[in-house]
């Protein structure tokens, strides 16, 4: 199990966690680009912020604040999922 302490010193953990957060940001960008009316309707879902973090990870890897990445991975991403699950279910999508 990865902890904040391990994340701060282990390159493998850094890559794994940051890549997951980066992918959420990339998917957020796709939603913003392809479904702007959805993004406007659900403006409380942090799609833009997620995409901005994706850019920060992609273009500034060596200067990332691992405390921030940890907080996003352990708090923000699960909350993001909780916000999206009912919307996806209502749309008839399977949610693993």
DAURFEN-V666587 format. One record per pair of residues at least 4 apart in sequence whose C-alpha atoms are under 8 Angstrom apart, sorted by the first residue. I is the first residue (numbers start at 1). J is the second residue. If there is no record, write none. Layout:
<<I | J> <I | J>>
This chain:
<<2 | 6> <2 | 7> <2 | 13> <3 | 7> <4 | 8> <4 | 66> <4 | 67> <4 | 70> <5 | 9> <6 | 10> <6 | 13> <7 | 11> <7 | 13> <7 | 14> <7 | 66> <7 | 70> <8 | 14> <8 | 66> <8 | 67> <10 | 14> <11 | 15> <12 | 16> <13 | 17> <14 | 18> <14 | 66> <15 | 19> <16 | 20> <17 | 21> <17 | 69> <17 | 70> <17 | 73> <18 | 22> <18 | 57> <18 | 69> <19 | 23> <20 | 24> <20 | 73> <21 | 25> <21 | 54> <21 | 69> <21 | 72> <21 | 73> <21 | 77> <22 | 26> <22 | 51> <22 | 53> <22 | 54> <22 | 55> <22 | 57> <22 | 58> <23 | 27> <23 | 54> <24 | 28> <24 | 50> <24 | 51> <24 | 54> <24 | 77> <25 | 29> <25 | 47> <25 | 50> <25 | 51> <25 | 52> <25 | 53> <25 | 54> <26 | 30> <26 | 51> <26 | 54> <27 | 31> <28 | 32> <28 | 47> <28 | 48> <28 | 50> <28 | 51> <29 | 33> <29 | 47> <29 | 48> <29 | 51> <30 | 34> <30 | 35> <31 | 35> <31 | 36> <31 | 38> <31 | 39> <31 | 47> <32 | 36> <32 | 38> <32 | 39> <32 | 47> <32 | 48> <35 | 39> <36 | 40> <37 | 41> <38 | 42> <39 | 43> <39 | 45> <39 | 47> <45 | 80> <45 | 83> <46 | 50> <46 | 80> <47 | 51> <48 | 52> <49 | 53> <50 | 54> <51 | 55> <52 | 56> <53 | 57> <54 | 58> <55 | 59> <55 | 60> <56 | 60> <56 | 61> <56 | 64> <57 | 61> <57 | 64> <60 | 64> <64 | 69> <65 | 69> <66 | 70> <67 | 71> <68 | 72> <69 | 73> <70 | 74> <71 | 75> <71 | 76> <72 | 76> <72 | 77> <73 | 77> <73 | 78> <74 | 78> <75 | 79> <76 | 80> <77 | 81> <78 | 82> <79 | 83> <80 | 84> <81 | 85> <82 | 86> <83 | 87> <84 | 88> <85 | 89> <85 | 95> <86 | 90> <87 | 91> <88 | 92> <88 | 93> <88 | 94> <88 | 95> <89 | 93> <89 | 94> <89 | 95>>
